[in-house]
Amino acid sequence: MNQVVHVVLDDTAMVAAGRGNLLASRLIHRAHAETGWHLYAPTCALVEADRARPGILLTGARTGRRST
């Protein structure tokens, strides 16, 4: 039997992931790789995470742009 898992990241989890926290990174990777795992990042939490650590929204993002 396959279970469906829903993971909701709050601002502290996003900041932790941006700082390289292993558990947060594993959750994100698993939600990407496993069928039935879903990851949610509410907009208000994204805004708060960016306030706590400016630029976190672009950390790891593949924008195709180079920073100068």
Secondary structure, DSSP 8 states (H G I E B T S, - for coil): ----EEEE--HHHHHHHHTT-HHHHHHHHHHHHSTTEEEE--HHHHHHHHHHSTTGGGTT---S----
